[in-house]
Amino acid sequence: MRGLRRWAACSALCMAVVAILQSALVAREPVRSVRVSAKAEIAVVPDEVLLTFSIDTENKDLLRAKAENDKLTRAVLALGPKHGLPAEQLTMTGLDMGPRYERRRADQEPVFVGYEVSRSIEVSIRDFTKLEPVLADALAAGVTNVGDLLFRTRKHHEYQVEAREKAVGYAREKARHLAELNGLALGEALEIVEDVEGDEHTWGMGGMGGGMAEARPAGPARFRLVADEREAKGVPATASGEALLAPGTITIRSTVTITYEMHPRPH
C-alpha cells in the first residue's frame, strides 16, 4: 500500500513538471533580434615618431667588421645627448653577423666576399623639430639605412576607449531606430564583437642609404613634406634644402557588431 502511494506521488510530480514545461513553451515567444555594425574614428595628432636605423659594415676579417660597426654604433648613440634624447629613447634592437657569398656567373660556385655585420637601433623622437637634425646627423655618423617612420600616440589607450564608446553609442542608436521602424522596442545586447584595427601609420622612406630617397606616404596621405607645401604656396625652400617631415593626424578606430533583442512595444 505504501509503495502504491509513493508511485502515485511520483506520477503526480512528473505530470506537474510536464505541465509547467508545456505552459512555459507555449508562453514563450520567439526571440526577435537585430544585428548592427558601427564604426567610430577619432583623428589624433601624433606625439611620437619611431625611427629604425641600420648600421652595416663588411670586411673579410670578422673582428674588423665588428670593430668598425661598434665604432659607428657609438657615434650614432652619441646623438642622444647631442639632441637631448634620453637614453631610453635610443635602443639597440638587433645584431646580425655572418659571411656573405656572391655568385659572379650562373655556372660558377658562390665566392666568399666578406663578413657582414648589421646592427639596428630604434630611436623615439617626441619633439618633431628634432626629426630632421637627427636624421641628418645619423646619416653623417654612418647609418646606412633608415626604415619607415612610424607615427603614433602615447595616449592610444585613452583614445581607443573614447572611440569604442562612440562606436557602441552609434550601434545602439541605429538598432533603436530599426526597432522603432518595425513597431518594436529595443532590448538588451545579446552579443558584442569588436573588430580591432591597426592605428599606427608609417611614412615610407623607401630605405635611405647614405642620403634621403623619395618620400611617399604609405596608405592614406596623413603626413606631408613641409617643403612641398611651402613651394605650393609660392614660398621657395630654404637654401639649406628645407624638407621637414611634419605629422598630420593618425586615426584611432573602433568597429563593433552588436546583436540586440527586440520586444513588442507596450500598448
C-alpha positions in Angstrom: 0.0 0.0 0.0 2.9 2.3 0.9 4.5 1.5 -2.5 1.4 2.4 -4.3 1.1 5.7 -2.6 4.8 6.5 -3.4 4.2 5.6 -7.0 1.1 7.8 -7.2 3.0 10.8 -5.6 5.9 10.4 -8.2 3.4 10.2 -11.1 1.7 13.4 -9.9 5.0 15.2 -9.5 6.1 14.2 -13.1 2.8 15.3 -14.5 3.1 18.7 -12.8 6.6 19.2 -14.1 5.5 18.3 -17.7 2.6 20.7 -17.4 4.9 23.5 -16.2 7.3 22.9 -19.1 4.5 22.8 -21.7 3.0 26.0 -20.4 6.4 27.7 -20.5 7.0 26.6 -24.1 3.6 27.8 -25.1 4.0 31.2 -23.4 7.5 31.8 -24.7 7.6 33.9 -27.8 10.3 33.6 -30.5 13.3 35.8 -29.8 13.3 38.9 -32.1 16.7 40.4 -32.6 18.5 42.9 -34.8 22.2 42.9 -35.6 24.0 46.2 -36.4 27.6 47.3 -37.1 29.0 50.8 -36.4 32.4 52.4 -36.7 33.8 55.4 -34.8 37.0 57.3 -35.8 39.0 59.9 -33.9 41.7 62.0 -35.6 44.6 62.4 -33.3 47.8 64.4 -33.7 50.7 62.0 -33.0 53.1 62.9 -30.2 55.9 60.4 -31.1 57.7 59.1 -34.1 59.7 55.9 -34.2 62.7 55.5 -36.5 64.7 52.4 -37.2 68.4 52.9 -38.1 70.6 50.2 -39.6 74.4 50.2 -39.5 76.0 47.8 -41.9 79.7 47.0 -42.2 81.7 44.4 -44.2 85.2 43.1 -44.0 87.0 39.8 -44.9 88.1 39.8 -41.2 85.0 39.3 -39.0 86.7 41.1 -36.0 87.5 44.1 -38.1 83.9 44.2 -39.5 82.6 44.1 -35.9 85.0 46.7 -34.6 84.0 49.1 -37.4 80.4 48.5 -36.7 80.9 49.2 -33.0 82.7 52.5 -33.8 79.8 53.7 -36.0 77.2 52.5 -33.4 78.9 54.5 -30.7 78.8 57.6 -32.9 75.1 57.1 -33.5 74.3 56.6 -29.9 76.2 59.8 -29.1 73.5 61.7 -30.9 71.2 61.1 -28.0 72.9 63.6 -25.6 73.6 65.9 -28.5 69.9 66.3 -29.3 68.6 66.0 -25.8 67.2 62.5 -26.2 67.0 60.4 -23.0 68.9 57.1 -23.1 65.7 55.0 -23.1 64.7 56.6 -26.4 67.7 55.1 -28.2 67.6 51.3 -28.1 69.7 48.7 -29.9 67.3 46.1 -31.1 69.3 43.6 -33.1 72.8 42.4 -34.2 73.4 40.1 -37.1 76.8 38.7 -38.2 77.7 36.3 -40.9 79.6 35.5 -44.1 78.4 36.8 -47.5 78.9 34.9 -50.7 78.4 36.2 -54.2 77.9 34.3 -57.5 79.7 36.1 -60.3 78.2 33.8 -63.0 75.3 31.5 -63.1 77.6 28.5 -63.7 80.1 29.5 -61.0 80.2 28.4 -57.4 79.5 31.2 -54.9 82.6 33.1 -53.9 83.2 34.4 -50.4 83.1 38.2 -50.3 83.4 39.0 -46.7 81.7 39.1 -43.3 78.7 41.3 -42.8 77.8 42.9 -39.5 74.4 44.6 -39.2 73.1 46.4 -36.1 69.7 48.0 -35.8 68.9 51.0 -33.5 65.4 52.2 -32.6 65.0 55.9 -32.0 62.0 57.5 -30.4 61.5 61.3 -31.0 58.8 63.3 -29.3 59.9 66.8 -30.3 59.3 66.7 -34.1 61.6 69.7 -34.6 64.5 67.3 -33.9 63.4 64.8 -36.6 65.4 66.3 -39.5 68.5 67.2 -37.5 68.6 63.7 -36.0 68.2 62.1 -39.4 70.9 64.2 -41.0 73.4 63.6 -38.2 72.6 59.8 -38.1 73.4 59.5 -41.8 76.6 61.5 -41.3 77.6 59.3 -38.4 77.4 56.1 -40.5 73.8 54.9 -40.6 73.4 53.0 -43.9 69.6 52.6 -43.9 66.6 54.2 -42.4 63.4 52.3 -42.2 59.9 53.6 -42.3 58.9 56.4 -39.9 56.2 55.2 -37.5 54.0 58.0 -36.2 51.9 57.1 -33.1 50.4 58.5 -29.9 51.4 57.6 -26.3 47.7 58.1 -25.3 46.5 55.3 -27.5 44.5 53.6 -24.7 42.6 56.7 -23.8 41.6 57.4 -27.4 40.7 53.8 -28.0 38.3 53.9 -25.1 36.7 57.1 -26.5 36.4 55.6 -30.0 34.8 52.4 -28.6 32.3 54.3 -26.5 31.3 56.3 -29.6 31.0 53.1 -31.7 28.8 51.4 -29.2 26.6 54.5 -29.0 26.2 54.7 -32.8 25.3 51.0 -32.8 22.7 51.3 -30.2 21.2 54.4 -31.9 21.0 52.5 -35.2 19.4 49.4 -33.6 16.9 51.5 -31.7 15.8 53.3 -34.9 15.5 50.0 -36.8 13.4 48.6 -34.0 11.1 51.6 -33.9 10.6 51.5 -37.7 9.3 47.9 -37.2 7.0 48.8 -34.3 9.3 47.2 -31.7 11.2 48.3 -28.6 14.9 47.7 -28.2 16.0 45.2 -25.5 19.4 44.1 -24.1 22.5 43.3 -26.0 22.8 39.6 -26.8 26.2 39.5 -28.4 29.0 42.1 -28.8 32.0 41.7 -31.2 34.7 44.3 -31.7 36.9 44.4 -34.8 40.4 45.6 -33.8 42.3 47.6 -36.4 45.9 48.9 -36.5 46.0 52.6 -35.8 49.7 53.5 -36.2 50.7 55.0 -39.6 54.0 55.0 -41.3 55.8 57.4 -43.6 57.6 55.2 -46.2 61.2 56.5 -46.7 62.0 53.9 -49.3 65.1 52.8 -47.4 67.6 55.7 -47.2 71.2 54.6 -47.8 73.6 57.5 -47.2 71.0 60.0 -48.5 67.3 60.8 -48.5 65.3 58.8 -51.0 61.9 59.9 -52.4 59.4 60.0 -49.6 56.0 58.6 -50.3 53.1 58.3 -47.9 52.2 54.7 -47.0 48.4 54.4 -47.2 46.3 57.5 -46.6 48.3 60.7 -47.0 48.2 61.8 -43.4 51.7 63.2 -43.4 53.2 65.9 -45.6 56.5 67.4 -46.6 56.6 70.9 -45.4 58.9 72.0 -48.2 56.4 70.8 -50.8 53.6 72.7 -49.1 55.7 75.9 -49.0 56.5 75.6 -52.7 52.8 75.0 -53.5 52.1 78.4 -51.9 54.9 80.1 -53.9 57.3 80.1 -51.0 60.7 78.6 -52.0 62.5 76.2 -49.8 65.5 77.5 -47.9 69.0 77.4 -49.3 69.8 74.6 -46.9 67.3 72.3 -48.6 64.4 72.5 -46.1 62.3 69.4 -46.3 60.9 68.9 -42.8 58.6 66.0 -42.3 55.5 67.2 -40.4 52.9 64.8 -39.0 49.3 65.3 -39.9 46.9 63.0 -37.9 46.5 59.4 -37.2 43.1 57.8 -36.9 42.0 55.7 -33.9 39.2 53.4 -34.9 36.7 51.1 -33.2 34.3 48.9 -35.1 31.6 46.9 -33.2 28.9 44.5 -34.3 26.2 44.1 -31.7 23.1 41.9 -31.7 20.2 43.4 -29.6 17.0 41.7 -28.5 13.7 43.4 -29.6 10.3 43.3 -27.8 6.8 44.2 -28.7 6.1 47.8 -27.7 3.7 48.1 -24.8 0.2 49.3 -25.7 
